Amino acid sequence: MTKQLKLIEKLLQKPKGMRFDEIKSILENAGFKNVRSRGSHFVFKNSESGKRVIIPIHDNTVKKCYLEEIIKILGLED
């Protein structure tokens, strides 16, 4: 199993928080690019689909509510 698949499995388990670098890796692998960062907020955008996600980072973790949003944007939910 590849590292990306392991990260996606972890994301689908919706932990209390995931490290920002793990989320960044998932999004970049899905075609998203970090188009802006201001303070603790990072904006990722997919130029093909036009989808955008804003992720606030505190203590290098992404909260569960943002993980759920990312799952929906990537179309990983059942």
Contacts in CASP RR format, 6 or more apart in sequence:
PFRMAT RR
TARGET T0000
AUTHOR 0000-0000-0000
METHOD contacts of the structure
MODEL  1
MTKQLKLIEKLLQKPKGMRFDEIKSILENAGFKNVRSRGSHFVFKNSESG
KRVIIPIHDNTVKKCYLEEIIKILGLED
3 25 0 8 1.000
4 25 0 8 1.000
4 26 0 8 1.000
4 29 0 8 1.000
7 22 0 8 1.000
7 25 0 8 1.000
7 26 0 8 1.000
8 26 0 8 1.000
8 76 0 8 1.000
10 18 0 8 1.000
10 22 0 8 1.000
11 18 0 8 1.000
11 22 0 8 1.000
11 23 0 8 1.000
11 26 0 8 1.000
11 67 0 8 1.000
11 70 0 8 1.000
11 71 0 8 1.000
11 76 0 8 1.000
12 71 0 8 1.000
12 76 0 8 1.000
14 64 0 8 1.000
14 67 0 8 1.000
14 68 0 8 1.000
14 71 0 8 1.000
15 64 0 8 1.000
15 67 0 8 1.000
16 63 0 8 1.000
16 64 0 8 1.000
17 61 0 8 1.000
17 62 0 8 1.000
17 63 0 8 1.000
17 64 0 8 1.000
17 67 0 8 1.000
18 61 0 8 1.000
18 62 0 8 1.000
18 67 0 8 1.000
19 60 0 8 1.000
19 61 0 8 1.000
19 62 0 8 1.000
20 42 0 8 1.000
20 55 0 8 1.000
20 57 0 8 1.000
20 60 0 8 1.000
20 61 0 8 1.000
20 62 0 8 1.000
21 60 0 8 1.000
23 55 0 8 1.000
23 62 0 8 1.000
23 67 0 8 1.000
23 70 0 8 1.000
24 34 0 8 1.000
24 42 0 8 1.000
24 44 0 8 1.000
26 70 0 8 1.000
26 74 0 8 1.000
27 44 0 8 1.000
27 53 0 8 1.000
27 70 0 8 1.000
30 46 0 8 1.000
30 74 0 8 1.000
31 46 0 8 1.000
31 48 0 8 1.000
32 44 0 8 1.000
32 45 0 8 1.000
32 46 0 8 1.000
32 51 0 8 1.000
32 53 0 8 1.000
33 44 0 8 1.000
33 45 0 8 1.000
33 46 0 8 1.000
33 47 0 8 1.000
34 42 0 8 1.000
34 43 0 8 1.000
34 44 0 8 1.000
35 43 0 8 1.000
35 44 0 8 1.000
35 45 0 8 1.000
36 42 0 8 1.000
36 43 0 8 1.000
37 43 0 8 1.000
40 56 0 8 1.000
40 57 0 8 1.000
40 58 0 8 1.000
41 54 0 8 1.000
41 55 0 8 1.000
41 56 0 8 1.000
41 57 0 8 1.000
42 54 0 8 1.000
42 55 0 8 1.000
42 56 0 8 1.000
42 57 0 8 1.000
43 52 0 8 1.000
43 53 0 8 1.000
43 54 0 8 1.000
43 55 0 8 1.000
44 52 0 8 1.000
44 53 0 8 1.000
44 54 0 8 1.000
44 55 0 8 1.000
45 51 0 8 1.000
45 52 0 8 1.000
45 53 0 8 1.000
46 52 0 8 1.000
51 73 0 8 1.000
53 66 0 8 1.000
53 69 0 8 1.000
53 70 0 8 1.000
53 73 0 8 1.000
55 62 0 8 1.000
55 66 0 8 1.000
55 70 0 8 1.000
56 63 0 8 1.000
56 66 0 8 1.000
71 77 0 8 1.000
END
